[in-house]
Amino acid sequence: MYDNNSIKDNSKDDIEDRKTSCLLLRDLAVDLEEQLFSVKMQLKTQENLVKEKDQELKERERTKDNNKNLFYPKNNQNSDTNDLITEIEKIRSKIIELENNQNMLNCKIKGLKSAAKFIDSIDKSSDSKESESIPKLTDKGLGILEAQEIERQRIARDLHDTTVQNLTSLVHKAELSIKLIDIDTIRSKLELSNMSNTLKMVINDMRGIIYNLKPMTLDDLGLTITIQRYANRIINYNNIQVKVTSNEEPKEILSVIKLTIFRIIQEACNNIIKHANATFVTIDINYLESNINVTIKDNGIGFYLDQIKSSEQSSSFGLSIMKERILLLSGSLDIKSEKNKGTAVFLTVPLTLYEGGIK
């Protein structure tokens, strides 16, 4: 015969086994999510590489057509082009392989999530309180991985659309200048002059990308000055007045806090420039003993808060990701807006991320 205590013990063991299984499934799912993000980034890189190589192929064909008598001996006229075509085909094969890998990972993740959800439903029916303590697959960790992937895609897109294309153009101009230097000195000098201008453009583009990754002034001069300089850039390039107010900034603020606050201010201002039709923006930074309060207000056309839900998915750094990052810092973000009465973004971040104070 079974006594009540042994039945209870077995029941507890079953619950613990289910919890362990559920946690293992979730850990596997998170690992596969990370692999999926990596595959997506590789896929994006290969797709950009194909575009770059296609552009290079078109440029070569154009160069050969314009300089048939100067370039490429007849016996080698198509060798370089054929090699490039072969390289493009290899990249396309790699893309197909990555796409298959991506589909496989998506199927595995879906299966793991379904299994974890099924186990959750069993535990909730028996002991809802205990099941609530199990971390969900929608935890903040996956959100930040998604944010990282979005940032990487943006950087890859910026590099491909500007820097890579300019550098590709420089390669062809350098090859042309080498062949022209003894034949047409004047044209060679003109090409070199164009190369110098292109190099300046590449340097400016790289500075912009570096600034978007992390402004150096954040660590060197502090958050307030960095935001003031960013506000000056908005004033110089847009028909918007920006006023920054702040009290004295503490000397020791974690770098991740400053960067996150700057990113949210940057995104809020970008939204104002693109959508608000505002003429005036105020950014108020209030450093307190235990937290930082930031308010960004504009006098634009405003919006209904439920409208942003549908547009959020297409945003490169939307409201959900902004809130995700703030939650990782144990902070809060709130938005208030009325039609034709402007928008206000309220941000609060604690200065201490853990017990023990500023690191």
N, C-alpha and C positions, 0 to 999 in steps of 0.2 A: 504493500500500500504506500501511496505517496502522502506525506504530510503537507500541511499548508506552507510551512517554512521552505521546504524543498521546491515547491511549485513557485513560490515567490522568488527564490534564488534563481531558478531557471529562467523565470520571466525577466529578472534584472539582467541576467547574462545575455538573453536574447536582445534586450534593448541596447546593451553596451555593444554587442556585436554589430547590430544595425547601425549604431552611431559610428563605430569604427569604419564599417564598410562605406557609409555615407561620406565620411571625411576623406577616405582614400579615393573615392570616386571624384570628389570635388578637387582634391589635390591633382589627380590625373587630368581633370578637365582644365585646371589652371595651367598645368604644364603644356597641354596641347594648345591652349589659347596663346601662350607665349610663342610656341612653335609656329602657330598660324600667323601671328603678327610678323614674325621673322620671314616667313614665306611671302607674305603680302609685300613686305619691304623689298625682298629680292625680286619679286615679280615686277614691282614698280620700277626698280632699278633697271631690269632687263628691258622693260617697255621703253623707258627713256633712252636706253642705249640703242635700241632699234631705231628710234626716231633720229637720234644723233647720227647713226651710221647711214640711214636713208638720206639725211641732209647732206652728209659728206659725199655720198654717191652722186647726188644731184649736182653738188658743187664741182665734183671732178668732171662729170660729163660736160657741164657748162664751161669749165676751164679748158678742157680738151677741144671743145668746139670753137672757142674763141682764140686758141693759140695752137692750132694744128701744126703749123710749120715750126713752132718753137719747142713744143713739148713732145715727149713720148716718141721714140723711134718706132717705125712701123711694126717691127717684129715684137716690140714690148708694149704696143699701144693699148692692148686690152688686158694685159696681165694683172696690173694693179686693180683694175675694175673687177675682174673675175675673182681675185682674192677677197675683195671687199664684199662681193655678192655671196661668196661662200661663208664669210664670217657672219653676215646678216642671217643666212639660213640656219647657222648653228645657234645663234641667239634666239631665233624663232622657235627652234626645237626645245631650247631650254625653257622658254616661256610656256610651251605646251606642257612640259614636264612639271613646272611649278604650278600651273593651273590644276593639273590632275592631283598633285600633292595637296593643294588647297582644298579641293573638293573632298578628298579623303579625310583630311583633318576636320572639316566641317561636319562630316557624317559621324566621325568618332565623338566629337564634342557633343553633338546633338544626342547621341546614344547615352553618353555618360550623364548628361543633364537629365534625360528622361528617367534613367535608373535612379539617380539621386532624388529626383522629385517623387518617384514612386515610394522610395524608402521613407522620405519625409512625411508622405501622406499616412503611412502606417504608424509612424511615431506620433504624429499629431493626434491621431485618433485615440492613442493610448495614453500619451502624456504630452500635452501641448506645450507646457512650460519648459520641459527639458528640450524639446525639439527646437524651440525658439533660440536656444543658446548655440545651436549649430550654425556656423557661418554659411551664408548663402553664396551662390555663384555670382550674384550681383554685387558682391562686396566692393569696397572702394579700390581694392588692388586691381581688379579688371578694368575699372573705369580709368585709372591712371595709365594702364597699359594702352588703352584705346587713345587716350590723350597723347601719349608718346608717339604712337603710330601716326596720328594726325599731324603732329609737329614734324616728324621725319618726312612725311609725304610733302608737306609744305616746303621744307628745306630742299628736298630733291627736285620739286617742281621749280623753285626759284633758281636753283643751280642750272637746271637744264634750259630754262627759258631765257636766261641771261648769260651767265658765265660760260657754260659749255659751248653755246653757239658762238659767242665772241671769240673764245679760244680756238674753235674750229676755223673760224674766219681768219684768225691770225696765222694759223699753220699754212693755209693756202696762200695768203699774202706773202709770207716768208719764202715759200717755195717759188712764187712768181718773182720776187725781188732777186733771189739768187740767180735765176735764169736771165733776168733782164739787166743785171748790174754791168755786164760787159757789152750789152747790145744797145740798150736804151737807158742811159744814166738818168735822164730827167724823169722818165716814168718810174724808174726804180726808186728815186728819191721821194716821189709822190706816194708810192706804195708804203715806203718806210714811215712817212709822215702820218699816213692813215693808220698804220700799225701803232704808232705812238698814241694817237687819239683813242684807238680801241683799247689799248692797255690801260689808259686812264679810266675808261668806262668800266673795265673789269675790276680795277682796284676799288672804284666807288661801289660797284655791285657787291663785292666781297665785304666791304665795310658795312654796307647795309645788312647783309646776311648775318655778319658777326654781331651787329647791333641788335638784330631781332633775336638772336640766340641768347645773348646776355650783354647788355651795355656795360662796358668796363667801368663806367663812372659809378655804378651801383656800389661796388666795393671801395673804390678810390675816394669818391666824393659824397656818397650817401644817397638815400632814396629821394629826399626832397629836391636836391639839385638835379638829379637825373630826370625827375618828373618835370621840373621847370624847363629843362633843356628840350624835353619832348614836347612840352606845350609851345615853346618857341618855334619848333619845327612845324607844328600844326598852324600856327599863326602865319608863318612865312609861306607855306604852300597851300593854304586854304583860306577862304574868306570867312574865318571864324576867329573871334576873340576868346582867349583862354586865360582865366585868372587862377593862379595857384596860391593858396594860403596855407600856412603851417606854423605850428609852434616849434620849439627847439627839439631837434631830432636826437634821440639817445645814441651814444657812440657804439654800443654793442647790440646789433640786431642780427639775427641769423640771416645768412645770405639767401636761403630758400624763402624766407618770409618777405624780404625786400623784392626778390624776383617775382614771386607770386602776386604781390600787390601791384607791382609795375605792369605785369602782364594783363591783369584785370582792368587797370586804368587804361592801358593801351587798347584793349578790345572794346571797352565802353566808348572811348573816343572814336575808334574806327567806325563803330555803329552809328555814332552821332554824325560823323562826316558823311557816311553813305546814305543814311535813311532819315535823319531827324530834320534836315533843312534848318538847322539851328544857326544862330549868329553869335551866341554867347554861351560859354561853358565855364563853370566854376569847379575847381578841384580843391577840396578842403581836407587836409591831413592833420589829425589830432593825435599826438603821441601822449598816451597816458602811462601810468606806472606799470600796469599789467597788460595793456593791449593797445592796438592802433586802430583808430576809427577813420575811415575814409568816406567822403561823400562826393559823388560826381553828379552835377545837375546841369541840365541844358534847357534852353527856351524853345525847343523844337516843337514839332507837330504832335509828338507823343504817340501812343498806341494803346490798344487794349491788350492786357497781359495774356489772354488766352490765344492771341494771334501769334505769339512768338513760339508756341509749341510746335506748330507745323513747320516753321522756318528754321527751327533749331537744328534739325537733322542735317541741313546743308551747310551749316556754319562751320568754319574751320576751327573756331574755338568758341563754341556756343555756350549758352547759359548753363546747360547741364554740366559741361566740363569745367566751367568756372566754379560752379558750386562744388563739384567733386574735389577740386584742388583746395578750395577753402576748407572743406570738411576734413581733408587730410591734415590741415593745420589747426583743427579744432575751432575754426572760425565760423562766421555766418555771412551770408550775402542776401540782400533783399532789394527788390526793384519795385518802385512805385511810378506809375505813369497814368496820365489822363490825356485823352484826345485833345489836341490843340493847346495843351497846358504844360508840355514838356515832360521830361523823365528824370528821375533821381535814382541813383544806385548807392546803396548803403552797404559798407563793408566793414566788418570787425574781425581782427585777427589777434589772438593772444600773443604776447611776447615770449611766453614760456611754453614750449611744446611738451614738456614732461616735468615731473616733479624734480625739483633741483635747480630750476631757473635756467637762465640763458647759458648756452654752451659756449 
